[in-house]
Amino acid sequence: MMFPHHYHVRSLFALAAVLAALMIANAKAQVGYREGEYRVTAMPAELAQDAEAVARLDALTFTVENPGKATQIVRQVYTILSPGGRDYGKIYIGYDKFRELTSLRGWLIDAEGRKIRDLKKNDIKDESAISGYSLYEDSRVRSAELYYDAYPYTVMFEYEMVFHGLLFWPSWYPYLYRAPVERSRFEIDVPAGMPIRYHLRGVQQEPQIQAAGNRNVLRWHAQNLPKWEPESSAPNWSPRILAAPTAFEIAGYAGVMSSWTSFGKWYYQLYSERMTLPPSAYAEVQRLSSAAATPRDRVRVLYEYLQAKTRYVSVQLGIGGWQPFEPAYVFERGYGDCKALSNFMVAMLRAAQVEAHPVLILSGEEQPDVPADFPNGRFNHVIVCVPLEQDTVWLECTSQTAPFGHIGAGNEDRNVLLVTPEGGKLVRTPQSKSINNQRIRHATVKLSENGDASAEIRTRYTGNAQDHVRYALARQSPREREEWLRKEIEGPTFQLTRVDFSEVDGKQHEINLPLAVTLPRLAARSGARLFLRPNLMSRRKYVPPPVAQRTQPVDFAYAYLNTDSIHYELPAGFVLEAVPDSVKLETAFGSYHASATLQSGKLEYVRRLEIRRRLLPPEEYDAYRKFLSDIVKADQAQIVLVKKI
């Protein structure tokens, strides 16, 4: 992997330099619609096969003027082959006071490459970027759609954006998830002597480098790419090239991103003068913490106070959404975004004589890890780190329900930037263990002699499992919650007679979900016998396909432990005739146990599935497939009951 921080430009004859510069300028000027250029017949036939749309061109040119200003030109051309590809005729462009959208043009083109019409001013909508999600924001979105009622047709968009402040440089994603790509281009044009840093992730292509006068240009290109299809159970990210500045400036705050230390120093200056508690808040902190016996107790008391007093509201204002509001803002209003709430928490802890630091993180289970060897500003969230003498506590300050020290699957086991007065330190958040993330299910089933049954079931969710249930069901209607429950239960047909979702709306650190169901024809009756699958609610059916050369890891999101204990009350006169052998599977990454036994006249079925690691390397994929295949077989096992004569 190559990171060209400095380029030594060879001396060029003056005429050659001028000619090269003119070539670059001319290439950038060749924009807009040209008749016949995007005829459908000019597209490789293999790209259109089984596709709803094809990206004919996806090109981005990023021209840097200085550490605080740049221009970006984007050209996107899509041929829409069927109604399923219509979304590719839409465009959404975010802008704010740091990103000025200076032009947006578009053309609707027929199958022969002839223009049908131009994008008109009244085709373009201008809306708040996150209304309904953010209380205050200065980000907006311009959007447009070009559509034709005869397929195939082609849509071409071209826009220019001027950046006033450069914390980020764009990235290149040569592949698209749903569409093949005919041509993709990425170009970075900088003043000679300005370092260019880039990081290859899943792309093994070094750039073409051209020196022209007082400019350096890096180019990447690709063509005839199939649509990107992640391997089964793999992390959900496609190959990309990340680019980042070394020196940057935004809103008068200059910084250097050559190291995590220097970038952390820049961020520290954004909030270091915004950490003073108002007198009333300071007095409240002293009152709350005075009775705490240990520093850890002080942290817990103040965190629970934060959860009780505040709520999360996105506030997208200020320096690109990076600078936090002062603690008084949160204390007086009772809300804030992740930056403001974390800053308030740090300020309270420091007032209580407890060391604490804000932490920048790229949060989200679907987000890739931040590369340790490529300092950049691609973070989307802030949490808090509290380094105690014998332990380190991590705090997710936007949750009113998270257990103390629980930061959630989207924050765990990833590189983060700890911000200190001395600068940034790249550290890793802890990874939860399977015992922290449990789904524990107990059920009592009354089986009738015709095979029908009724059941009382109670499921307890902890840790990340609780997070997922609460997230899925929060603010959902009763009907939507019941639909979720039907998908959650992997078992036979059932009719719901009672369910209690009350703990979903509470602030408990775990969720108990009791329900009652009827199960028509749970067991199949044949003469004097009943055939029953004792695994009531956790029947795995899917095994991922074989892959000749697996290249991506298996991603579980988090380690977990699922336990089912099912007690069957047998119909009068029936005894156990046949029972499957107990199953015990052990691997380096997980285990599975299942058994059915007769105890005190009741059938007891126990199933235990544990996944111990979040990620499995590609070379363990075959072992993982066999593990799942064996589980599917065990989950379908039957017992036989026979009626005594």
Secondary structure, DSSP 8 states (H G I E B T S, - for coil): -------------HHHHHHHHHHHHHHHH--S--TTTT-GGGS-HHHHTT-SEEEEEEEEEEEEEETTEEEEEEEEEEEE-SGGGGGGGEEEEEEBTTEEEEEEEEEEE-TTS-EEEE--GGG-EEEESSBTTEEEE--EEEEEE---SSSSEEEEEEEEEEEES-S----B----SSS-EEEEEEEEEEETT---EEEEES-----EEEEETTEEEEEEEEEEE------TT--S---EEEEE-SEEEETTEEEE-SSHHHHHHHHHHHHTTS----HHHHHHHHHHHTT-SSHHHHHHHHHHHHHHH-EE-EEE-SSTT-S---HHHHHHHSEE-HHHHHHHHHHHHHHTT---EEEEE---TTS----TTS------EEEEEEE-SS-EEEE-TT-SS--TT---TTTSSSEEEEEETTEEEEEE-----GGGSEEEEEEEEEE-TTS-EEEEEEEEEEHHHHHHHHHHHTT--HHHHHHHHHHH-BSS--EEEEE--GGGGS--SEEEEEEEEEETTSSEEETTEEEE----SB---------TT--S-EE-SS-EEEEEEEEEE--TTEEEEE----EEEE-SSEEEEEEEEEETTEEEEEEEEEE--SEE-GGGHHHHHHHHHHHHHHHT--EEEEE--
